[in-house]
């Protein structure tokens, strides 16, 4: 008995051919030919006496009968395959259009004719995963890739989309931080901090601990930020399309306090060495006596020495400025020399 073809799946495909078709029937063992109309299949494999897998050739729009030939004859000519004229998919946009070289970026691909998509590629590499949302939208997860631009293409039974300016995805290396300057600031924040490193262009976030900071991407090696208020030591990170950087430490410093000056008086005509006591003195950057700068040496967080310069007799307010801010004042009295 000649073979019998009872069904095929799928029963349609593009005129370009290349569709893998499963043929079901009986007596298929020993098949010597599979034809779509008058044209031989590109290839076929006899899976069992009841099933053959074949790749169809190109054809013209319309229906053709699918037949199987074996030494016992040719099958019935009642099961048809429909060649369809389908438009190629096109990619018109990517959101986002850049992501990390380590992959894992979820990208919304927009375009046309996405129905039945069988493949999404970033350059020569398959997407880690993808989902056809509609004929005009696909959600895909980028695979790892080298830094640079690659076209994103979509393949359907009609063929593969062409690369276009709107279809390029940019792989961006992860940012790296090397210096945070200054590395400490007042607990009330508001001070300017310069972040130095690599791959800092197009930063999307700067954080001090978990708090976001106002920032400006200056170049690929530098970003400026305004520190938010905070307490203690926190980590600073920069986030770009390439990912989030390593973290560097930033210390919040409380404003200093002054509680005493010893001695509390001295001659108005010459320098007087005094000892200032208080808290938070470690990061002192300036000492002023009556608005005049005074030389100083930090001994500990609670003690420092200073040289009060000569000046008019009377009360002189002394204050200390540190990374954390400026202290209140203590008073030193300049004493005029007695008249002779």
C-alpha positions in Angstrom: 0.0 0.0 0.0 1.3 3.5 -0.8 1.9 5.9 2.1 -1.0 8.0 3.4 -0.6 11.7 4.6 -3.3 12.6 7.1 -2.1 16.0 8.5 0.8 18.4 8.6 1.9 21.0 11.2 2.2 23.8 10.6 0.0 24.1 7.6 1.3 27.4 6.4 4.5 29.4 6.2 6.3 32.2 4.2 7.0 32.0 0.5 10.7 32.1 1.4 10.5 28.5 2.6 12.6 27.1 5.4 9.6 26.1 7.6 10.0 22.8 9.5 6.8 20.8 8.9 5.8 17.6 10.8 4.0 15.2 8.5 1.7 12.6 10.1 0.3 9.6 8.4 0.8 5.9 7.8 3.2 3.8 5.8 5.9 6.4 5.8 8.8 4.1 6.5 11.3 4.0 3.6 10.1 7.3 2.1 12.3 8.4 -0.8 10.8 11.8 -1.5 8.7 14.5 0.1 7.2 17.2 -2.2 5.5 20.5 -1.6 3.6 20.7 -4.9 6.1 19.8 -7.6 9.1 20.9 -5.5 11.2 18.5 -3.4 11.6 19.3 0.3 14.9 20.9 1.2 15.5 18.0 3.5 13.4 15.4 5.4 13.8 12.8 8.2 11.7 9.7 8.7 11.0 9.7 12.4 8.7 6.7 12.4 6.2 4.8 10.3 3.7 7.5 11.1 5.8 10.7 11.1 8.3 12.6 8.9 9.9 16.0 9.6 10.6 18.0 6.5 11.9 21.5 5.7 9.9 23.0 2.9 11.3 24.8 -0.2 10.5 28.3 -1.3 7.2 28.6 -3.2 4.6 31.0 -4.6 1.7 32.4 -2.6 -1.1 29.9 -2.4 -1.8 26.3 -1.6 0.2 23.2 -2.7 -0.4 19.5 -1.9 2.1 17.7 0.3 3.0 14.2 -0.8 5.3 11.4 0.3 6.8 8.9 -2.1 8.1 5.5 -1.1 8.9 2.3 -3.1 5.2 1.4 -2.7 4.0 4.5 -4.4 3.0 8.1 -3.8 0.6 9.2 -1.1 -2.8 10.9 -1.5 -2.8 14.5 -2.7 -5.4 15.9 -0.3 -3.4 17.6 2.5 -2.2 21.1 1.6 0.4 23.6 2.8 -0.3 27.3 2.3 2.5 29.7 1.3 1.9 33.1 2.7 3.3 36.5 1.8 4.5 37.9 5.2 6.3 41.1 5.7 9.7 41.1 7.3 9.8 42.4 10.9 11.3 45.8 11.5 12.9 47.2 14.7 12.2 50.9 15.2 13.2 51.5 18.8 14.8 50.1 22.0 14.1 51.2 25.6 16.6 51.4 27.2 19.0 51.5 24.3 22.0 50.7 26.5 22.9 48.4 29.3 25.7 46.5 31.2 28.3 44.4 29.5 27.3 41.7 32.0 23.9 41.5 30.4 20.6 41.2 32.2 19.0 44.5 31.0 15.3 44.2 30.2 14.8 45.9 26.9 11.4 46.8 25.3 11.8 46.3 21.5 9.3 48.2 19.3 8.7 47.7 15.7 6.4 45.9 13.3 5.4 42.3 12.2 6.7 40.6 15.4 4.0 38.0 15.5 5.4 34.5 15.6 8.9 35.7 16.4 11.3 32.8 16.9 14.5 34.6 17.8 15.8 37.9 19.1 19.5 38.6 18.8 21.9 41.2 20.2 24.5 41.2 17.5 25.3 37.5 16.9 24.1 36.4 20.4 20.6 35.2 21.3 18.7 37.2 23.9 18.8 35.5 27.3 15.0 35.4 27.0 12.2 37.2 25.2 8.5 37.5 25.1 6.3 38.7 22.2 3.9 41.2 23.8 2.1 42.2 20.6 2.8 42.5 16.9 4.6 45.7 17.6 6.4 45.0 20.9 8.8 42.4 22.3 10.4 42.3 25.8 13.9 40.9 25.7 16.7 40.4 28.2 20.1 41.3 26.9 22.9 38.7 27.0 26.4 39.5 28.1 28.4 41.4 25.5 31.5 43.4 24.8 31.5 47.2 25.2 30.2 48.9 22.0 27.1 49.0 19.8 25.3 45.9 18.3 22.1 45.7 16.2 19.1 44.0 17.8 17.3 41.8 15.2 14.1 39.9 15.3 13.5 36.7 13.4 10.0 35.5 12.4 8.8 32.9 9.8 9.0 35.7 7.3 12.7 36.4 7.9 15.0 38.6 10.0 14.8 42.3 10.5 17.5 44.5 9.0 19.9 46.6 11.2 18.8 50.2 11.4 20.1 53.2 13.3 17.1 52.8 15.7 17.9 49.2 16.4 21.4 49.5 18.0 22.0 48.6 21.6 25.0 50.0 23.4 26.9 47.8 25.8 28.4 49.9 28.6 31.2 48.8 31.0 30.4 49.1 34.7 31.5 52.3 36.4 34.5 52.3 38.7 35.2 54.7 41.6 38.7 55.4 42.7 38.5 58.7 44.7 35.9 60.6 46.7 37.1 64.1 47.5 36.6 65.3 50.1 36.0 62.0 51.9 34.2 63.7 54.8 31.8 66.5 55.3 29.3 68.1 57.6 26.3 66.0 58.9 23.9 68.6 57.6 25.2 68.0 54.0 25.2 70.5 51.2 28.9 70.4 50.4 30.3 69.7 47.0 32.0 66.3 46.5 34.0 65.2 43.4 33.9 61.5 42.4 36.7 60.3 40.2 37.0 57.0 38.4 36.2 55.4 35.1 33.1 54.9 32.9 31.1 57.5 34.8 29.4 59.0 31.7 25.6 59.2 31.6 25.3 58.5 35.3 21.7 57.9 36.4 22.2 58.0 40.2 24.7 58.9 42.9 24.0 57.6 46.4 25.5 58.3 49.8 24.4 55.2 51.6 20.8 54.7 50.6 20.2 58.5 50.1 20.2 59.9 46.5 22.4 63.0 45.8 22.0 65.8 43.4 24.8 65.2 40.8 26.2 66.2 37.4 28.2 64.0 35.1 31.2 66.0 34.2 33.1 63.5 32.1 33.8 59.7 31.8 36.2 60.1 34.7 34.5 62.6 36.9 31.1 63.3 38.5 30.2 66.1 40.9 27.6 65.6 43.6 26.1 67.5 46.5 26.2 65.4 49.7 22.8 64.9 51.4 22.6 65.1 55.2 23.7 62.0 57.0 25.3 60.4 60.1 28.4 58.3 60.5 30.3 56.6 57.7 28.4 55.7 54.6 29.3 54.2 51.1 29.2 56.3 48.0 28.2 54.7 44.7 27.5 55.8 41.1 25.0 54.1 38.8 25.1 54.3 35.0 23.6 52.2 32.2 26.5 49.9 32.8 25.5 49.1 36.4 26.5 50.3 39.8 30.1 51.0 40.8 32.1 49.8 43.7 31.6 51.7 46.9 34.0 54.2 48.7 33.6 55.5 52.2 32.4 59.0 53.1 32.3 60.2 56.7 29.7 62.6 58.1 31.3 64.9 60.8 29.4 66.8 63.5 30.1 70.5 64.0 32.9 71.2 66.5 32.3 72.7 69.9 34.6 74.9 72.1 34.3 74.8 75.9 37.4 76.5 77.1 40.6 78.4 76.4 43.7 78.4 78.7 45.1 80.8 79.5 42.1 83.0 79.0 44.1 86.2 78.7 47.5 87.5 77.5 49.3 90.6 76.4 47.9 92.6 73.5 51.3 93.4 72.1 52.5 89.8 71.4 51.4 86.3 70.4 50.0 84.1 73.2 50.0 80.3 73.1 46.7 78.9 74.3 45.1 75.5 74.6 41.5 75.1 73.3 39.3 72.4 74.6 36.1 71.1 73.1 34.8 68.3 70.8 35.1 67.3 67.2 38.4 69.1 66.7 40.2 66.4 64.8 39.5 67.7 61.3 40.1 71.4 62.1 40.9 73.5 59.0 41.0 77.0 60.5 41.1 78.9 63.8 40.2 82.5 64.0 40.7 85.0 66.9 38.7 88.2 66.4 38.4 87.5 62.7 42.1 87.0 62.3 43.7 83.6 61.4 45.6 81.9 64.1 48.2 79.2 63.7 47.1 75.9 65.4 48.0 72.3 66.1 45.5 69.5 66.7 46.4 67.4 69.7 43.3 65.2 69.8 39.6 65.3 69.1 39.1 67.3 72.3 42.2 69.5 72.4 44.3 71.8 70.3 46.8 74.6 70.7 46.7 78.0 68.9 48.7 81.1 68.7 46.6 84.2 69.4 48.0 87.1 67.4 48.6 90.6 68.9 45.9 93.2 68.6 43.8 95.8 70.3 43.2 95.2 74.0 39.9 93.7 74.9 37.7 90.6 74.5 38.6 88.4 71.5 36.2 85.7 70.3 37.8 82.5 69.2 36.2 79.9 66.9 37.3 76.7 65.2 36.2 75.5 61.7 36.4 71.8 60.8 35.1 69.6 58.0 31.9 69.4 60.1 31.3 73.1 60.3 32.2 76.1 62.6 32.0 76.1 66.4 30.6 78.6 68.8 33.1 81.0 70.4 35.1 81.2 73.6 36.6 84.5 74.7 40.3 85.4 75.2 41.1 88.8 76.7 44.0 90.8 75.4 45.5 92.9 78.1 47.2 96.2 77.4 50.7 96.7 78.9 50.7 99.0 82.0 51.7 102.6 81.4 55.0 103.6 82.9 
